[in-house]
Amino acid sequence: MKNRSLLFAFALTIGLFATSCSDDDNDGETLLPVIGKWNVAQVGTVISGQEVLIDAPQNEPGCNKDYLDLKIDNDVNQGEYDSTDTPCALITETGTYSRSHNNLTTTIDGVTKTQDIMNLTLSELKVRDAAGFITVYEKD
């Protein structure tokens, strides 16, 4: 009986210690990696407190979807399809990215953009920039 009480006290102490040592800076942070190719699916904003999303108009009809390819070495490739001169011509730009807590910062062609990660699952990445513009990506 004494051993059970001692074991219970030990388990309780470990549990309290683990709880008291949590890192409050990471509250709400998702730990899933952002690495991978993400296709632009929807865009939108919040209007009168309601999130309004539409299919991404920048995706050229009949072409693959525009994308953001986040590499393991913190390089990023951004691909956009444009049919102005040639049908479904792929225009790519490269840069770097970093992730800090729930922020994704990309620097592409000298332009730095920081976005809040609103949702990250194995199949969806939803980000919002400082102006409130939302982009939803689907995993390729």
DSSP file (Angstrom, degrees, kcal/mol; ACC not computed):
  #  RESIDUE AA STRUCTURE BP1 BP2  ACC     N-H-->O    O-->H-N    N-H-->O    O-->H-N    TCO  KAPPA ALPHA  PHI   PSI    X-CA   Y-CA   Z-CA
    1    1 A M     >        0   0    0      0, 0.0     4,-2.1     0, 0.0     5,-0.2   0.000 360.0 360.0 360.0 -40.0    0.0    0.0    0.0
    2    2 A K  H  >  +     0   0    0      1,-0.2     4,-2.3     2,-0.2     5,-0.2   0.882 360.0  52.9 -64.5 -37.4    2.9    2.3    0.9
    3    3 A N  H  > S+     0   0    0      2,-0.2     4,-2.6     1,-0.2    -1,-0.2   0.886 107.8  51.1 -65.4 -38.6    4.4    1.6   -2.6
    4    4 A R  H  > S+     0   0    0      2,-0.2     4,-2.7     1,-0.2    -2,-0.2   0.916 111.0  47.9 -64.3 -42.9    1.2    2.5   -4.3
    5    5 A S  H  X S+     0   0    0     -4,-2.1     4,-2.4     2,-0.2    -2,-0.2   0.903 113.2  48.2 -63.7 -41.1    0.9    5.8   -2.4
    6    6 A L  H  X S+     0   0    0     -4,-2.3     4,-2.2     2,-0.2    -2,-0.2   0.908 112.4  48.4 -65.7 -42.2    4.6    6.6   -3.2
    7    7 A L  H  X S+     0   0    0     -4,-2.6     4,-2.5     2,-0.2    -2,-0.2   0.902 111.8  49.9 -64.2 -42.4    4.0    5.7   -6.9
    8    8 A F  H  X S+     0   0    0     -4,-2.7     4,-2.5     2,-0.2    -2,-0.2   0.921 111.0  49.0 -62.6 -44.5    0.9    7.9   -7.1
    9    9 A A  H  X S+     0   0    0     -4,-2.4     4,-2.3     1,-0.2    -2,-0.2   0.899 111.7  49.7 -63.0 -40.8    2.7   10.9   -5.5
   10   10 A F  H  X S+     0   0    0     -4,-2.2     4,-2.4     2,-0.2    -2,-0.2   0.928 111.9  47.4 -63.2 -46.2    5.6   10.4   -7.9
   11   11 A A  H  X S+     0   0    0     -4,-2.5     4,-2.4     1,-0.2    -2,-0.2   0.896 112.3  50.1 -63.2 -40.6    3.2   10.4  -10.9
   12   12 A L  H  X S+     0   0    0     -4,-2.5     4,-2.4     2,-0.2    -1,-0.2   0.901 110.3  50.1 -64.5 -41.5    1.3   13.4   -9.6
   13   13 A T  H  X S+     0   0    0     -4,-2.3     4,-2.4     2,-0.2    -2,-0.2   0.918 111.4  48.2 -63.4 -44.4    4.6   15.3   -9.2
   14   14 A I  H  X S+     0   0    0     -4,-2.4     4,-2.5     2,-0.2    -2,-0.2   0.918 111.9  50.4 -62.7 -43.3    5.7   14.5  -12.7
   15   15 A G  H  X S+     0   0    0     -4,-2.4     4,-2.0     1,-0.2    -2,-0.2   0.911 112.0  46.1 -62.1 -44.0    2.4   15.5  -14.1
   16   16 A L  H  X S+     0   0    0     -4,-2.4     4,-2.5     2,-0.2    -1,-0.2   0.889 112.5  51.2 -66.0 -39.5    2.4   18.9  -12.3
   17   17 A F  H  X S+     0   0    0     -4,-2.4     4,-1.1     2,-0.2    -2,-0.2   0.925 110.5  48.2 -64.1 -44.4    6.0   19.5  -13.3
   18   18 A A  H  < S+     0   0    0     -4,-2.5     3,-0.2     1,-0.2    -1,-0.2   0.887 113.8  47.6 -64.2 -38.9    5.2   18.8  -17.0
   19   19 A T  H >< S+     0   0    0     -4,-2.0     3,-1.3     1,-0.2    -1,-0.2   0.902 110.6  50.6 -68.7 -41.1    2.2   21.1  -16.9
   20   20 A S  H 3< S+     0   0    0     -4,-2.5    -1,-0.2     1,-0.3    -2,-0.2   0.689 106.8  56.4 -72.9 -16.6    4.0   23.9  -15.2
   21   21 A C  T 3< S+     0   0    0     -4,-1.1    -1,-0.3    -3,-0.2    -2,-0.2   0.199  76.1 132.2 -99.9  15.7    6.8   23.8  -17.7
   22   22 A S    <   -     0   0    0     -3,-1.3     2,-0.9     1,-0.1     3,-0.1  -0.338  63.0-117.9 -67.1 152.2    4.6   24.3  -20.8
   23   23 A D    >   -     0   0    0      1,-0.2     3,-1.7     3,-0.0    -1,-0.1  -0.801  24.4-170.0 -94.5 101.5    5.8   26.9  -23.3
   24   24 A D  G >  S+     0   0    0     -2,-0.9     3,-1.4     1,-0.3    -1,-0.2   0.682  78.6  74.3 -66.4 -18.3    3.0   29.6  -23.4
   25   25 A D  G 3  S+     0   0    0      1,-0.3    -1,-0.3    -3,-0.1    -2,-0.0   0.709  95.5  51.7 -66.3 -18.5    4.6   31.2  -26.4
   26   26 A N  G X  S+     0   0    0     -3,-1.7     3,-2.4    75,-0.1    -1,-0.3   0.228  73.8 143.8-105.1  13.8    3.4   28.3  -28.6
   27   27 A D  T <  S+     0   0    0     -3,-1.4     3,-0.1     1,-0.3    -3,-0.0  -0.314  78.7   6.8 -56.9 130.3   -0.3   28.4  -27.6
   28   28 A G  T 3  S+     0   0    0      1,-0.3    -1,-0.3    -2,-0.0     2,-0.3   0.440  96.0 141.1  79.2  -0.1   -2.4   27.5  -30.6
   29   29 A E    <   -     0   0    0     -3,-2.4     2,-0.4     2,-0.0    -1,-0.3  -0.552  46.6-138.2 -79.6 137.3    0.6   26.7  -32.7
   30   30 A T        -     0   0    0     -2,-0.3    91,-0.1    87,-0.1    -1,-0.0  -0.768   5.3-157.0 -91.3 140.2    0.3   23.8  -35.1
   31   31 A L        +     0   0    0     -2,-0.4    -1,-0.1    89,-0.1    -2,-0.0   0.429  53.5 118.0 -98.7   0.0    3.4   21.6  -35.2
   32   32 A L  S    S-     0   0    0     88,-0.2     2,-0.1     1,-0.1    -2,-0.1  -0.380  71.4-109.0 -64.2 144.8    2.7   20.1  -38.7
   33   33 A P        -     0   0    0      0, 0.0    -1,-0.1     0, 0.0    -2,-0.1  -0.457  13.5-149.9 -74.4 149.8    5.4   21.0  -41.2
   34   34 A V        +     0   0    0     -2,-0.1    36,-0.3    37,-0.1    -2,-0.0   0.460  56.7 125.6 -93.3  -3.5    4.6   23.4  -44.0
   35   35 A I        +     0   0    0     34,-0.1     2,-0.2    37,-0.1    36,-0.2  -0.300  44.4  61.4 -61.2 135.0    7.0   21.7  -46.4
   36   36 A G  E    S-A   70   0A   0     34,-2.6    34,-2.6     2,-0.1     2,-0.6  -0.736  89.5 -57.4 139.1 176.2    5.5   20.6  -49.7
   37   37 A K  E     -A   69   0A   0     32,-0.3   103,-2.9    -2,-0.2     2,-0.5  -0.827  48.3-167.6 -94.5 123.8    3.8   21.8  -52.8
   38   38 A W  E     -AB  68 139A   0     30,-3.0    30,-2.5    -2,-0.6     2,-0.4  -0.956   8.2-149.1-117.6 119.9    0.6   23.8  -52.1
   39   39 A N  E     -AB  67 138A   0     99,-3.4    99,-2.9    -2,-0.5     2,-0.4  -0.713  25.4-112.7 -89.3 136.0   -1.8   24.6  -54.9
   40   40 A V  E     + B   0 137A   0     26,-3.0    97,-0.2    -2,-0.4    26,-0.2  -0.533  46.6 160.7 -67.3 123.4   -3.9   27.8  -54.6
   41   41 A A  E     +     0   0A   0     95,-3.2    15,-2.0     1,-0.4     2,-0.3   0.773  56.8   4.2-111.4 -47.5   -7.5   26.8  -54.2
   42   42 A Q  E     -CB  55 136A   0     94,-1.6    94,-3.0    13,-0.3    -1,-0.4  -0.947  52.4-165.4-141.6 158.6   -9.4   29.8  -52.7
   43   43 A V  E     +CB  54 135A   0     11,-2.3    11,-2.9    -2,-0.3     2,-0.3  -0.942  28.5 117.0-137.6 161.1   -8.9   33.4  -51.8
   44   44 A G  E     -CB  53 134A   0     90,-2.0    90,-3.5    -2,-0.3     2,-0.3  -0.984  37.6-125.8 172.3-161.1  -11.0   35.8  -49.7
   45   45 A T  E     -C   52   0A   0      7,-1.8     7,-3.3    -2,-0.3     2,-0.5  -0.887  36.7 -82.0-159.9-176.3  -11.3   38.0  -46.7
   46   46 A V  E     -C   51   0A   0     86,-0.3     2,-0.5    -2,-0.3     5,-0.3  -0.927  39.9-174.4-105.7 124.5  -13.5   38.6  -43.7
   47   47 A I  E >  S-C   50   0A   0      3,-3.1     3,-2.1    -2,-0.5    -2,-0.0  -0.982  71.4 -16.4-122.5 122.6  -16.5   40.8  -44.3
   48   48 A S  T 3  S-     0   0    0     -2,-0.5    -1,-0.2     1,-0.3     3,-0.1   0.873 129.9 -51.6  50.6  42.5  -18.8   41.8  -41.4
   49   49 A G  T 3  S+     0   0    0      1,-0.2     2,-0.4    -3,-0.1    -1,-0.3   0.425 118.2 110.3  80.5  -1.8  -17.2   39.2  -39.2
   50   50 A Q  E <   -C   47   0A   0     -3,-2.1    -3,-3.1     2,-0.0     2,-0.4  -0.906  69.2-126.0-110.8 132.8  -17.8   36.4  -41.8
   51   51 A E  E     -C   46   0A   0     -2,-0.4     2,-0.5    -5,-0.3    -5,-0.3  -0.635  26.7-166.0 -74.2 125.7  -15.0   34.7  -43.7
   52   52 A V  E     +C   45   0A   0     -7,-3.3    -7,-1.8    -2,-0.4     2,-0.4  -0.965   9.9 177.2-119.4 116.8  -15.8   34.9  -47.4
   53   53 A L  E     -C   44   0A   0     -2,-0.5     2,-0.3    -9,-0.2    -9,-0.2  -0.925   5.6-177.3-121.1 144.1  -13.9   32.6  -49.8
   54   54 A I  E     -C   43   0A   0    -11,-2.9   -11,-2.3    -2,-0.4     2,-0.0  -0.906  43.3 -81.0-130.3 161.6  -14.1   32.1  -53.5
   55   55 A D  E     -C   42   0A   0     -2,-0.3   -13,-0.3   -13,-0.2   -14,-0.1  -0.390  64.9 -91.0 -59.0 140.2  -12.3   29.9  -56.0
   56   56 A A    >   -     0   0    0    -15,-2.0     3,-1.4     1,-0.2    -1,-0.1  -0.374  35.4-162.2 -62.4 111.5   -9.0   31.5  -56.9
   57   57 A P  T 3  S+     0   0    0      0, 0.0    -1,-0.2     0, 0.0    -2,-0.1   0.705  84.3  70.5 -69.1 -18.0   -9.6   33.7  -59.9
   58   58 A Q  T 3  S+     0   0    0      2,-0.1     2,-0.5    24,-0.0    23,-0.2   0.666  74.4  99.3 -73.8 -14.2   -5.8   33.7  -60.6
   59   59 A N  S <  S-     0   0    0     -3,-1.4     6,-0.1   -18,-0.1    23,-0.1  -0.635  79.8-128.2 -74.1 120.1   -6.0   30.1  -61.7
   60   60 A E    >   -     0   0    0     -2,-0.5     3,-2.0     4,-0.4    -2,-0.1  -0.498  26.2-108.2 -70.1 129.9   -6.1   30.0  -65.5
   61   61 A P  T 3  S+     0   0    0      0, 0.0    27,-0.1     0, 0.0     3,-0.1  -0.360 104.6  16.3 -58.5 134.1   -8.9   27.9  -66.9
   62   62 A G  T 3  S+     0   0    0      1,-0.3     2,-0.2    -3,-0.1    -2,-0.1   0.390 111.1  97.0  84.1  -3.1   -7.6   24.7  -68.4
   63   63 A C  S <  S-     0   0    0     -3,-2.0    -1,-0.3     1,-0.1     3,-0.1  -0.654  84.1 -90.2-110.1 167.5   -4.2   25.0  -66.7
   64   64 A N        -     0   0    0     -2,-0.2    -4,-0.4    24,-0.1    17,-0.2  -0.303  57.7 -90.6 -64.8 163.3   -2.7   23.6  -63.5
   65   65 A K        -     0   0    0     -6,-0.1    -1,-0.1     1,-0.1   -24,-0.1  -0.490  41.0-101.9 -78.9 148.2   -3.3   25.7  -60.4
   66   66 A D        -     0   0    0    -26,-0.2   -26,-3.0    -2,-0.2     2,-0.3  -0.294  52.5-166.9 -58.9 154.9   -0.8   28.3  -59.3
   67   67 A Y  E     -AD  39  79A   0     12,-2.5    12,-2.0   -28,-0.3     2,-0.4  -0.929  32.7-141.8-148.2 167.1    1.3   27.0  -56.4
   68   68 A L  E     -AD  38  78A   0    -30,-2.5   -30,-3.0    -2,-0.3     2,-0.7  -0.988  20.3-162.3-130.1 119.6    3.7   27.6  -53.6
   69   69 A D  E     -AD  37  77A   0      8,-3.3     8,-2.1    -2,-0.4     2,-0.7  -0.897   3.4-164.6-111.6 105.6    6.4   25.0  -53.2
   70   70 A L  E     -AD  36  76A   0    -34,-2.6   -34,-2.6    -2,-0.7     6,-0.2  -0.811  12.4-154.0 -94.5 114.7    8.1   25.1  -49.8
   71   71 A K    >   -     0   0    0      4,-2.9     3,-1.5    -2,-0.7    26,-0.1  -0.438  25.3-115.5 -89.6 160.3   11.3   23.1  -49.7
   72   72 A I  T 3  S+     0   0    0      1,-0.3    -1,-0.1     2,-0.1   -37,-0.1   0.757 114.6  58.9 -65.6 -25.3   13.0   21.5  -46.7
   73   73 A D  T 3  S-     0   0    0      2,-0.1    -1,-0.3     1,-0.0     3,-0.1   0.193 122.8-102.4 -91.2  17.4   16.0   23.8  -47.1
   74   74 A N  S <  S+     0   0    0     -3,-1.5    23,-2.3     1,-0.3     2,-0.3   0.630  81.0 133.4  69.9  17.3   13.8   26.9  -46.7
   75   75 A D  E     - E   0  96A   0     21,-0.2    -4,-2.9    19,-0.0     2,-0.4  -0.684  40.0-157.2 -87.3 152.4   13.8   27.7  -50.4
   76   76 A V  E     -DE  70  95A   0     19,-2.1    19,-2.0    -2,-0.3     2,-0.5  -0.996  10.0-162.4-133.1 139.0   10.5   28.5  -52.0
   77   77 A N  E     -DE  69  94A   0     -8,-2.1    -8,-3.3    -2,-0.4     2,-0.5  -0.985   7.7-162.0-116.9 129.6    9.3   28.3  -55.6
   78   78 A Q  E     -DE  68  93A   0     15,-3.2    15,-2.1    -2,-0.5     2,-0.5  -0.956   8.1-166.0-112.5 126.3    6.2   30.2  -56.6
   79   79 A G  E     +DE  67  92A   0    -12,-2.0   -12,-2.5    -2,-0.5     2,-0.4  -0.941   8.9 179.2-117.8 132.5    4.5   29.1  -59.8
   80   80 A E  E     - E   0  91A   0     11,-2.6    11,-3.1    -2,-0.5     2,-0.5  -0.996  19.5-141.7-129.7 134.6    1.9   31.0  -61.8
   81   81 A Y  E     - E   0  90A   0     -2,-0.4     2,-0.4     9,-0.2   -21,-0.2  -0.824  22.5-179.5 -97.3 132.9    0.2   29.9  -65.0
   82   82 A D  E     - E   0  89A   0      7,-2.7     7,-1.9    -2,-0.5     4,-0.4  -0.998  21.8-172.3-137.1 131.3   -0.4   32.6  -67.6
   83   83 A S        +     0   0    0     -2,-0.4    -1,-0.1     5,-0.2     7,-0.0   0.129  57.2 108.4-107.6  19.0   -2.0   32.3  -71.0
   84   84 A T  S    S+     0   0    0      2,-0.1    -1,-0.1     5,-0.1     0, 0.0   0.950 101.0   5.6 -61.7 -50.0   -1.4   35.8  -72.2
   85   85 A D  S    S+     0   0    0      1,-0.4    -2,-0.1    -3,-0.2    -1,-0.1   0.831 141.8  17.4-100.6 -44.1    1.3   34.8  -74.7
   86   86 A T  S >  S-     0   0    0     -4,-0.4     3,-1.5     3,-0.0    -1,-0.4  -0.990  92.2 -96.1-132.4 137.2    1.3   31.0  -74.7
   87   87 A P  T 3  S-     0   0    0      0, 0.0    -4,-0.2     0, 0.0   -25,-0.0  -0.310 103.3  -8.4 -57.3 129.1   -1.4   28.8  -73.3
   88   88 A C  T 3  S+     0   0    0      1,-0.2     2,-0.3   -27,-0.1    -5,-0.2   0.809  83.9 179.0  55.3  38.0   -0.7   27.7  -69.7
   89   89 A A  E <   -E   82   0A   0     -7,-1.9    -7,-2.7    -3,-1.5     2,-0.5  -0.547  24.1-132.7 -69.9 130.0    2.9   29.1  -69.7
   90   90 A L  E     -E   81   0A   0     -2,-0.3     2,-0.5    -9,-0.2    -9,-0.2  -0.754  20.0-169.2 -90.1 124.8    4.4   28.6  -66.3
   91   91 A I  E     -E   80   0A   0    -11,-3.1   -11,-2.6    -2,-0.5     2,-0.4  -0.966  11.5-170.6-111.9 121.9    6.2   31.6  -64.7
   92   92 A T  E     -E   79   0A   0     -2,-0.5     2,-0.3   -13,-0.2   -13,-0.2  -0.880  12.3-173.9-117.9 148.3    8.2   30.7  -61.7
   93   93 A E  E     -E   78   0A   0    -15,-2.1   -15,-3.2    -2,-0.4     2,-0.3  -0.976  12.3-151.8-132.5 147.5   10.0   32.8  -59.1
   94   94 A T  E     +E   77   0A   0     -2,-0.3    15,-1.1   -17,-0.2     2,-0.3  -0.811  28.9 127.8-119.8 160.8   12.3   31.6  -56.3
   95   95 A G  E     -EF  76 108A   0    -19,-2.0   -19,-2.1    -2,-0.3     2,-0.3  -0.879  48.1 -77.2-174.4-153.0   13.1   32.9  -52.9
   96   96 A T  E     -EF  75 107A   0     11,-2.0    11,-2.9   -21,-0.3     2,-0.3  -0.877  30.6-164.8-129.9 162.3   13.3   31.9  -49.3
   97   97 A Y  E     - F   0 106A   0    -23,-2.3     2,-0.3    -2,-0.3     9,-0.2  -0.967   2.4-168.1-142.6 160.5   10.8   31.3  -46.5
   98   98 A S  E     - F   0 105A   0      7,-2.3     7,-2.9    -2,-0.3     2,-0.5  -0.983  11.1-146.6-144.5 155.8   10.8   30.9  -42.7
   99   99 A R  E     + F   0 104A   0     -2,-0.3     2,-0.5     5,-0.2     5,-0.2  -0.991  14.4 177.8-126.1 127.4    8.3   29.9  -40.2
  100  100 A S  E >   - F   0 103A   0      3,-1.9     3,-1.8    -2,-0.5     2,-0.2  -0.959  66.0 -54.1-130.2 112.6    8.1   31.3  -36.7
  101  101 A H  T 3  S-     0   0    0     -2,-0.5   -71,-0.1     1,-0.3   -75,-0.1  -0.403 124.7 -15.8  54.1-120.1    5.3   30.0  -34.5
  102  102 A N  T 3  S+     0   0    0     -2,-0.2    15,-3.6    -3,-0.1     2,-0.4  -0.029 116.8 100.4-103.8  30.9    2.2   30.5  -36.6
  103  103 A N  E <   -FG 100 116A   0     -3,-1.8    -3,-1.9    13,-0.2     2,-0.5  -0.944  52.3-162.4-115.2 138.3    3.8   33.0  -39.1
  104  104 A L  E     -FG  99 115A   0     11,-3.0    11,-2.6    -2,-0.4     2,-0.5  -0.982  10.4-170.2-117.5 119.1    5.0   32.2  -42.6
  105  105 A T  E     -FG  98 114A   0     -7,-2.9    -7,-2.3    -2,-0.5     2,-0.4  -0.948   3.7-175.3-114.4 123.9    7.4   34.7  -44.1
  106  106 A T  E     -FG  97 113A   0      7,-2.7     7,-2.9    -2,-0.5     2,-0.5  -0.919  13.8-163.7-116.5 144.1    8.3   34.5  -47.7
  107  107 A T  E     +FG  96 112A   0    -11,-2.9   -11,-2.0    -2,-0.4     2,-0.4  -0.943  21.5 166.8-125.2 108.0   10.8   36.6  -49.6
  108  108 A I  E >   -FG  95 111A   0      3,-2.2     3,-1.9    -2,-0.5   -13,-0.2  -0.986  68.6 -10.7-127.2 126.1   10.3   36.3  -53.3
  109  109 A D  T 3  S-     0   0    0    -15,-1.1    -1,-0.2    -2,-0.4   -14,-0.1   0.869 130.0 -54.1  54.2  39.8   11.9   38.6  -55.9
  110  110 A G  T 3  S+     0   0    0      1,-0.2     2,-0.6    -3,-0.1    -1,-0.3   0.424 113.3 117.4  79.4  -1.3   13.0   40.9  -53.1
  111  111 A V  E <   -G  108   0A   0     -3,-1.9    -3,-2.2     2,-0.0     2,-0.5  -0.890  50.4-156.0-104.7 122.0    9.5   41.3  -51.7
  112  112 A T  E     -G  107   0A   0     -2,-0.6     2,-0.4    -5,-0.2    -5,-0.2  -0.823  13.1-179.8 -99.2 132.2    9.0   40.0  -48.1
  113  113 A K  E     -G  106   0A   0     -7,-2.9    -7,-2.7    -2,-0.5     2,-0.5  -0.995  11.3-161.0-134.2 128.3    5.5   39.0  -47.0
  114  114 A T  E     -G  105   0A   0     -2,-0.4    16,-0.5    -9,-0.2     2,-0.4  -0.932  14.4-178.3-109.7 130.7    4.5   37.7  -43.6
  115  115 A Q  E     -GH 104 129A   0    -11,-2.6   -11,-3.0    -2,-0.5     2,-0.4  -0.959  27.0-120.9-128.5 145.2    1.2   35.8  -43.2
  116  116 A D  E     -GH 103 128A   0     12,-3.1    12,-2.0    -2,-0.4     2,-0.9  -0.681  26.2-127.6 -79.8 134.8   -0.5   34.3  -40.2
  117  117 A I  E     + H   0 127A   0    -15,-3.6    10,-0.2    -2,-0.4     3,-0.1  -0.771  31.9 175.4 -82.8 109.6   -1.1   30.5  -40.5
  118  118 A M  E     +     0   0A   0      8,-2.6     2,-0.3    -2,-0.9     9,-0.2   0.831  67.9   4.0 -83.5 -36.1   -4.9   30.2  -39.8
  119  119 A N  E     - H   0 126A   0      7,-1.6     7,-3.0     2,-0.0     2,-0.4  -0.980  59.7-180.0-153.2 136.5   -5.1   26.5  -40.5
  120  120 A L  E     + H   0 125A   0     -2,-0.3     2,-0.2     5,-0.2     5,-0.2  -0.925  16.7 150.7-142.4 115.4   -2.6   23.8  -41.3
  121  121 A T        -     0   0    0      3,-2.9    -2,-0.0    -2,-0.4   -91,-0.0  -0.665  63.4 -87.0-125.4-175.5   -3.5   20.2  -41.8
  122  122 A L  S    S+     0   0    0     -2,-0.2     3,-0.1     1,-0.2    16,-0.0   0.738 129.1  26.9 -66.3 -21.0   -2.0   17.5  -43.9
  123  123 A S  S    S+     0   0    0      1,-0.2    16,-1.9    15,-0.1     2,-0.4   0.503 118.4  52.6-120.9  -7.0   -4.1   18.7  -46.9
  124  124 A E  E     - I   0 138A   0     14,-0.2    -3,-2.9   -86,-0.0     2,-0.4  -0.995  45.4-175.0-139.9 138.5   -4.8   22.4  -46.3
  125  125 A L  E     -HI 120 137A   0     12,-2.1    12,-3.3    -2,-0.4     2,-0.5  -0.985  12.3-175.1-126.6 118.1   -2.7   25.5  -45.6
  126  126 A K  E     +HI 119 136A   0     -7,-3.0    -8,-2.6    -2,-0.4    -7,-1.6  -0.968   8.0 177.0-118.3 124.0   -4.8   28.7  -44.9
  127  127 A V  E     -HI 117 135A   0      8,-2.5     8,-2.5    -2,-0.5     2,-0.4  -0.896  15.7-158.7-126.8 155.0   -2.9   32.0  -44.4
  128  128 A R  E     -HI 116 134A   0    -12,-2.0   -12,-3.1    -2,-0.3     6,-0.2  -0.999  12.4-146.0-134.0 131.7   -3.9   35.6  -43.9
  129  129 A D  E >   -H  115   0A   0      4,-2.3     3,-1.9    -2,-0.4   -14,-0.2  -0.299  38.2 -90.9 -88.9 179.1   -1.8   38.7  -44.6
  130  130 A A  T 3  S+     0   0    0    -16,-0.5    -1,-0.1     1,-0.3   -15,-0.1   0.763 126.0  56.3 -63.1 -26.4   -1.7   41.9  -42.6
  131  131 A A  T 3  S-     0   0    0      2,-0.1    -1,-0.3     1,-0.0    -3,-0.0   0.505 121.1-106.9 -83.3  -3.9   -4.4   43.4  -44.9
  132  132 A G    <   +     0   0    0     -3,-1.9     2,-0.3     1,-0.3   -86,-0.3   0.477  68.4 149.4  93.1   3.3   -6.7   40.5  -44.1
  133  133 A F        -     0   0    0    -88,-0.1    -4,-2.3   -90,-0.0     2,-0.4  -0.581  32.8-152.7 -74.6 128.1   -6.4   38.8  -47.5
  134  134 A I  E     -BI  44 128A   0    -90,-3.5   -90,-2.0    -2,-0.3     2,-0.4  -0.845  12.4-171.3-106.5 136.2   -6.8   35.0  -47.1
  135  135 A T  E     -BI  43 127A   0     -8,-2.5    -8,-2.5    -2,-0.4     2,-0.5  -0.997   6.9-158.9-125.2 130.5   -5.3   32.4  -49.3
  136  136 A V  E     -BI  42 126A   0    -94,-3.0   -95,-3.2    -2,-0.4   -94,-1.6  -0.942  10.8-168.7-110.0 124.8   -6.2   28.7  -49.0
  137  137 A Y  E     -BI  40 125A   0    -12,-3.3   -12,-2.1    -2,-0.5     2,-0.4  -0.846   9.4-149.2-109.9 147.0   -3.8   26.2  -50.5
  138  138 A E  E     -BI  39 124A   0    -99,-2.9   -99,-3.4    -2,-0.3   -14,-0.2  -0.940  29.3-106.6-113.5 140.3   -4.4   22.5  -51.0
  139  139 A K  E      B   38   0A   0    -16,-1.9  -101,-0.2    -2,-0.4  -103,-0.0  -0.416 360.0 360.0 -66.3 134.4   -1.5   19.9  -50.8
  140  140 A D              0   0    0   -103,-2.9    -1,-0.1    -2,-0.1  -102,-0.1   0.445 360.0 360.0 -76.3 360.0   -0.4   18.6  -54.2
